[in-house]
Amino acid sequence: MALAASGARVILREVLLKDKPAELMAISPKATVPVLVLSDGTVLDESLEVMKWALQQHDPLGWLESKGFEADWIDECDHDFKPWLDRYKYADRHPEHSVEFYRENAEAFICKLERALEASKWLCGAAAGAADVATFPFIRQFAGVDPIWWKEAPYPCTRAWLKKWLSSALFSTTMAKYTRWESGQTEVEFPEQLPDDVAQLMQTP
């Protein structure tokens, strides 16, 4: 999403993590995604590194201005919320506790989001920023585990915030489906299309 927002154009190789290509493992021994290889050979294999690189090239939506990378939201999402989210999503793999137990522990972070979004439209102020775009995909996963429960959960501000992201042209642009990459195939550019005014990416119907 940061790549699309920045206007950067990259060659995209869609991979199947259950069958990782040798080219991926040669570039990044971690063999996780995303991996961005720059023209000088530098390898970025962390999502936040890719985001920062893209926005440092061009930041028309002002995400870096929000100071979102300096806020605690991203770190807390990664280290406190995500472990509970993973257990909530895959509760059958963690039978030592109930689904409700994992959800209640994950809700500690959701409660903090709700309080912040009651006070402000976005996490770090009046405009969307890095903290918002880095955390909302995980909230989307949380909401998707039990949509019926989520619809009635006491988090109206968080639901509205999430809906804004899911309704944005930026989200639609980045969620396009791509054919799995194989060596020798024609290279694919990402994103395939961008509006003339990149600010349109955050417009919602």
C-alpha positions, 0 to 999 in steps of 0.5 A, a space after each residue: 500500500 505504501 508503494 502504491 501511495 508513493 507512486 513507485 513502480 516495481 516488478 512484482 513476483 507473486 510467490 507461493 510460500 508453501 513452495 518457495 522459489 529458489 530465487 526468493 531464498 537466494 535473495 533473502 535467506 529468511 524467505 518471507 515476504 515482502 522482499 524488495 530488491 533495490 536497483 543497487 542490490 540492497 535487499 529490504 525484507 521487512 514490511 516496515 523497511 519497504 514502507 519507509 523506503 517507498 515513502 521516503 521516495 515520495 509521500 504525497 499523502 503525508 504519511 511520514 508527516 504523521 510521525 506514525 513510525 515514531 508512535 507506539 502503535 506499530 510496535 504494540 501491534 506487532 509484539 502484543 496484539 499479533 501473537 493473540 491474533 494468531 491464536 485467535 485465528 488458529 485456536 484449533 492449533 492452541 487448544 490449551 485455551 478457548 477462542 474467547 480467551 484469545 479474543 479477549 486478550 487481543 481486545 486489549 489492543 482493540 480497546 486502545 484503538 477505540 479510545 484513540 479513534 474516539 478522540 481523533 479520526 486517525 491514530 496520529 491526528 487529523 489525517 491518515 498516517 503510517 501507524 494507520 496503514 501499518 496496523 489496519 490489515 491486522 484489525 481486518 484479520 481480527 474482524 474476519 475471524 467472527 464477522 457476526 461478533 465483530 459487527 456487534 462488538 463495542 468498537 464503533 469507531 474502530 469499525 468505521 476506521 477499518 471500513 474507511 480503509 477497506 472502501 478506499 481505492 488504495 485498498 482495491 489497487 493493492 488487493 488485485 490478484 496476480 498469477 504465481 510467478 515462475 522463472 522466465 515469465 513476463 514481468 509484471 509491474 505493480 501497481 498496474 494502474 494509478 490515478 493521475 491524482 494519487 490523493 484519489 487513492 484514499 477517497 471512498 465511495 
